[in-house]
Amino acid sequence: MSTVNSFYKDLPIHRRFADLADPSIYRDFPGDWFIALADIVDSTVAISKGNYKQVNMAGASLISAMRNSLGDVELPTVFGGDGAAVALPAEKAEIARDVLLSCQKWVEEALGLQMRVALAPVSAINDAGHTVRVARFAPSDYVDYAMFDGGGLAWAEHAMKSGEFE
């Protein structure tokens, strides 16, 4: 079983943005990891009604809640404006399920929006013929970002919207 410290934290950090175009810097997520996903339903309609701040806050809530609930661990995350994804090892999956459901409830009660949530096993993404890969990019000494590659994240988001991995 892979842990946060043995996989993500130890990935090489790339400093040049141009390096991100090199597919060889990306690493496959271990098959025992999960991708926690969140997406705001009808976000375009909500934004057209002037609720863009609520949509962004709801989308980002998953990342904040995961970081708060999982403690001082480095997790690869991506924020998409109306949703987010967080990759995590299997030993954190039960906590992630609770966090996803809590975020979903908070978004509905506090912001009046509906949030889809899912916990997709990387193994299921791989079994469907897709990959999820990651690299770390640090434009400075003070911040670094997870850069996802491989198409598996987009596939998992589509699967979530179709009702899989709820």
N, C-alpha and C positions, 0 to 999 in steps of 0.2 A: 504494500500500500504506500502510495506517495504522500508526502506531507508538504505543507506550504513551504517549510524551510528547505526541503530537499529538492524542490522543483522551481517554483516561481522566484523565490528570494535569491536563488543561486544562478539565475539566468544572467548571461553577460549583459551589461548595460551599453547600449550604443548611443553615441553622442552626436553623430552626424545624421541629419534627416535623410540625406541621400542613401544612407545604408539601408533604410527601410524598404527600398526597392529590391534588395537582394533577398531572394527567397531562402537562401541557405542560413540566414540568421534566425529564422523562425523555428520553434520547437513544438512538436505535437504535445498536446496535453495528455497526461497519462490516462489510460482507459478507465481508471477508477474515480476520476474526477467528475464533477457535475457543473452545469452551467445554470445558474439561477437567472431567470428572465422576467422582465416586467415590461408591459406596454399599455399605454393609455388608449382605451377604446374611443373611437371617434375624436381623436385629438385635433384633427383638422377643423371639425365643426366647433369644438371648444375654443380653438385659437381664433377662428373667424368671429366668435362672440366676444373677443377681447380677453379670454382667459389663458393667455399664453404663459403668464407667470405661474398659475396653478398647474398647468400641464408640465412645465419645466420642473417645478418643485416636486410634483408627483413622480416624474420620471427619475429624478435624482434621489428620491427617498430610499430606493432600494440600496443604493451604494452606501448611503449614510447609515441606514439601519443595519446592514451587514457588518460594516466596520465597527459600529457600536456594540453589536451582539457577539461578534467573534473575537473581540479583544485586539491586542496589539500584534496583528499578523498582516503581512503584505499580501493583498489579493489582487489579481488582475481584474480590472473593471473597464467598462466602456459605457459612456453616457450618450444617448442618442436623441436628446431633446424631449421626446415623449415616451422614453423608456430607457432601460439600462440592462446590462448583463454583468454578472459577477461569476468568475470561475472559482471553484473551491474543491478541496479534496473530500473524499468520501466521509472522513471522520467528522466533517462539519455539516453533512447533509441534513441531519435532523434539525439542527439549529436553523439552517437555511429555510427549511419548510415552514417553521414557525415564523420566521422573519417575513417570508413572502406573504403569508396569510395576514400577519399583523399590518404590513404595508398596504395590502389590498383593502383591508377594513378601514385603516386610517384615511386613505385616499378617498374612499367613498364618503365616510362620515365628515371629515374635516374639509375636503375640497369639492365634494359633490361630483366626483369623476369616477368612472369605472376603470379598474386596472385589471388586465389579464396578468396572471402569474404562472410560471411553470418552473419545474426543476428537471432539466434534461440531462440524462447521463451521457457523458462523452462517449461511452461505449455504444449507446444507441445511435448517436450521430455517426460514429465510425461504421456501424453495421449498416446504416442507410447509404453508405458510400461517400460520406463527406468527412472532412477533417476540420479540426479546430486547432490552430497553431497560434503561438504567441512569441513576441519579442518585447524587450524593454528598451524604451527610448527616453533619454534624459537630456533635455536641452540645457540644463544647468545642474549644479551640485545640489539643488534644493528640491527638485521635483523630477519624477519620472512617470512615464505612462506605459500602460500595456497596449501593445499594438497587435490586433488580432488579424489572422489571415486564414485562408483555406476554404472559405465558403460555408463551413459547418455552422457558424453562428447565424448566418442568414437563413440557412435551412431550419435550424432549431426555432428561430423566431416565427417562420412560416408555419412550422408544425404546431407551435404554441397557439397561433391564431386559428388553427384548425381543430383545437381542443386536445392536442396531445400533451402529455407530461404535466397535466394539471395536478 
